[in-house]
Amino acid sequence: MDPDAWPKCENMIGSAAKLGQSPTRGASRGVFAELIGFMTGQSAEWWTALGTWAIFIATLLLGLIALGQISSAREENRITQTLIACGQYDTSTVIFESCKKIMAAKDAGTLVTDAYALRQEILTVLNFLDALAIGVQQGLYKKDLVKDHMQPIMARHISELIRSPVGTASTCTEEYFTRLLALHDEWAAHR
């Protein structure tokens, strides 16, 4: 530091004292900024502007990080909800009992003749699958996860319960399950 600068620094501290302010309180920011500005050749306003820009950039970076975390949390939630929805096929007692009755009729060879009597069970299974297809279409569920978990199940139920004599006999025809069929046909086309 320049030896001639010391008297100027003493003058700054002395002028703060003359104004009735303690050089370490009240005027300390101004004196400190002037002292730093004096040593670096920049004004107090320049340092204030630099500090303001630094705060702005830090806030902007924190905002971007927060947006990234919110987006990541949303994606994780979407994955979780997709897995929960797909898991309902295996864990729901209503769906299990419906599939059990349908399979018993199929094994007995009476699925077509008992189709109307099993209409409630057939609708339960198909409505569940249709709800998954609607969730995929609306972006609530991840399409690739639903495909990995449910494509063979959907294909089997569609071929056995809709696109067969069972669909006609139970009145569960294609026009009631357009989204399910569209999703199935899309996946079948990309094999």
Phi and psi in degrees as a GROMACS rama.xvg file:
@    title "Ramachandran Plot"
@    xaxis  label "Phi"
@    yaxis  label "Psi"
@TYPE xy
-66.5237  127.214  ASP-2
-61.6383  -26.248  PRO-3
-73.7501  -13.2028  ASP-4
-74.1043  -27.1332  ALA-5
-57.7294  -43.4006  TRP-6
-62.6382  -34.2603  PRO-7
-66.377  -40.3504  LYS-8
-64.3485  -42.2898  CYS-9
-63.0223  -36.7976  GLU-10
-64.7143  -38.4  ASN-11
-64.4917  -43.0704  MET-12
-68.4223  -39.7211  ILE-13
-65.2915  -37.7127  GLY-14
-68.3072  -32.1706  SER-15
-66.6343  -38.8247  ALA-16
-67.4786  -36.4673  ALA-17
-65.3989  -31.1611  LYS-18
-78.1882  0.752423  LEU-19
84.4714  15.0495  GLY-20
-109.436  144.053  GLN-21
-70.6743  138.444  SER-22
-65.5241  -17.2922  PRO-23
-101.991  -9.55129  THR-24
-127.32  171.403  ARG-25
56.9741  -67.4836  GLY-26
-92.8153  2.9571  ALA-27
-61.3205  -39.025  SER-28
-65.4251  -44.8705  ARG-29
-64.3671  -44.4152  GLY-30
-65.5727  -43.5824  VAL-31
-62.1327  -45.9297  PHE-32
-62.7387  -40.29  ALA-33
-66.9297  -38.8694  GLU-34
-64.0644  -46.6268  LEU-35
-63.7499  -44.6912  ILE-36
-61.3502  -38.8769  GLY-37
-63.9147  -40.8528  PHE-38
-75.9494  -27.397  MET-39
-104.911  -11.5594  THR-40
87.3325  9.689  GLY-41
-109.144  152.273  GLN-42
-82.4371  165.473  SER-43
-62.9473  -36.7364  ALA-44
-64.096  -37.3883  GLU-45
-62.5034  -44.1707  TRP-46
-65.935  -37.6262  TRP-47
-64.2249  -43.2236  THR-48
-63.7196  -42.1681  ALA-49
-61.9728  -43.6674  LEU-50
-62.6791  -40.0953  GLY-51
-63.9723  -42.6207  THR-52
-64.6757  -39.3872  TRP-53
-62.7205  -42.2105  ALA-54
-64.8089  -41.4739  ILE-55
-60.6764  -46.9498  PHE-56
-65.0635  -41.5386  ILE-57
-62.8523  -42.0909  ALA-58
-64.5903  -42.2298  THR-59
-61.9532  -44.7223  LEU-60
-63.0766  -42.6368  LEU-61
-63.5597  -37.7863  LEU-62
-64.1127  -42.1876  GLY-63
-65.6196  -40.0908  LEU-64
-63.0399  -43.0601  ILE-65
-62.2729  -42.4952  ALA-66
-61.6137  -40.9466  LEU-67
-62.8492  -40.3696  GLY-68
-69.428  -38.6028  GLN-69
-64.2826  -43.9003  ILE-70
-62.0364  -42.5979  SER-71
-63.7637  -41.2222  SER-72
-64.8328  -39.5999  ALA-73
-63.5767  -42.4103  ARG-74
-65.2812  -42.1713  GLU-75
-62.4763  -40.0723  GLU-76
-64.1979  -40.6858  ASN-77
-63.5645  -40.7364  ARG-78
-63.7886  -46.3958  ILE-79
-60.4932  -46.486  THR-80
-64.196  -35.6107  GLN-81
-64.6342  -45.6717  THR-82
-65.0963  -38.1111  LEU-83
-63.8528  -45.5057  ILE-84
-62.9232  -44.9158  ALA-85
-65.577  -35.9696  CYS-86
-65.8053  -21.3495  GLY-87
-60.8841  -28.4288  GLN-88
-60.5722  -36.0982  TYR-89
-92.0256  -24.4398  ASP-90
-106.389  -19.7351  THR-91
-74.5304  124.854  SER-92
-68.0155  -31.3591  THR-93
-65.3894  -46.9955  VAL-94
-66.8043  -40.6436  ILE-95
-60.3779  -47.7708  PHE-96
-64.5764  -38.0557  GLU-97
-63.8912  -46.6835  SER-98
-63.2712  -37.7369  CYS-99
-61.7934  -43.9704  LYS-100
-67.844  -39.6802  LYS-101
-64.4062  -44.4808  ILE-102
-66.0419  -36.1822  MET-103
-63.7378  -42.1207  ALA-104
-67.2478  -38.336  ALA-105
-64.4451  -45.6932  LYS-106
-64.1543  -32.6692  ASP-107
-81.1746  -9.80642  ALA-108
78.201  19.9022  GLY-109
-115.354  15.6808  THR-110
-62.218  -42.4133  LEU-111
-69.3071  -45.4329  VAL-112
-71.491  -29.8068  THR-113
-97.2998  9.5944  ASP-114
-58.5676  -43.2868  ALA-115
-68.6013  -36.6362  TYR-116
-67.1132  -29.1201  ALA-117
-94.4165  13.6175  LEU-118
-54.9201  -43.3206  ARG-119
-60.6627  -44.4284  GLN-120
-67.4989  -42.011  GLU-121
-63.1178  -44.1855  ILE-122
-63.7429  -37.9585  LEU-123
-59.416  -48.1988  THR-124
-66.5624  -47.8048  VAL-125
-68.1629  -36.7844  LEU-126
-65.5085  -37.8066  ASN-127
-61.1131  -47.9042  PHE-128
-65.1947  -37.649  LEU-129
-65.2871  -38.2302  ASP-130
-62.5328  -38.8497  ALA-131
-62.5293  -43.5661  LEU-132
-63.5225  -39.5386  ALA-133
-64.6132  -42.6172  ILE-134
-60.6906  -38.5137  GLY-135
-66.9238  -45.8528  VAL-136
-60.957  -37.4397  GLN-137
-87.6215  0.14117  GLN-138
82.2823  10.7757  GLY-139
-77.5833  -32.0508  LEU-140
-116.887  151.194  TYR-141
-78.3879  122.661  LYS-142
-60.0999  -44.1167  LYS-143
-66.1735  -34.2484  ASP-144
-70.0358  -42.0911  LEU-145
-62.4761  -41.3269  VAL-146
-62.2007  -47.198  LYS-147
-61.5481  -38.2188  ASP-148
-86.2354  -35.3308  HIS-149
-118.413  -9.79119  MET-150
-55.6588  -49.2385  GLN-151
-64.7984  -37.0936  PRO-152
-65.459  -46.0074  ILE-153
-60.9526  -45.5135  MET-154
-60.4452  -43.1145  ALA-155
-64.642  -46.549  ARG-156
-67.6002  -35.9211  HIS-157
-66.0871  -45.3747  ILE-158
-69.4436  -32.8612  SER-159
-86.5787  -32.324  GLU-160
-111.71  -19.012  LEU-161
-114.952  -57.9086  ILE-162
-89.8154  55.8802  ARG-163
-158.081  173.922  SER-164
-59.6363  -22.2453  PRO-165
-63.3771  -40.6469  VAL-166
-59.7266  -43.6219  GLY-167
-68.5315  -44.7481  THR-168
-66.5184  -33.5127  ALA-169
-90.9431  -4.18763  SER-170
62.1894  22.313  THR-171
-98.2389  77.5202  CYS-172
-97.2729  174.209  THR-173
-58.3327  -34.7132  GLU-174
-65.4375  -17.6257  GLU-175
-87.0187  -13.1364  TYR-176
-130.056  47.1994  PHE-177
-63.4126  -39.8101  THR-178
-69.6935  -40.5582  ARG-179
-61.8491  -45.8338  LEU-180
-67.5907  -37.2352  LEU-181
-63.5609  -43.4237  ALA-182
-65.4667  -44.2828  LEU-183
-60.5836  -45.9799  HIS-184
-65.8637  -35.2131  ASP-185
-63.3531  -45.0906  GLU-186
-67.1097  -37.6215  TRP-187
-66.3022  -33.7909  ALA-188
-71.6885  -24.5007  ALA-189
-98.3776  20.058  HIS-190
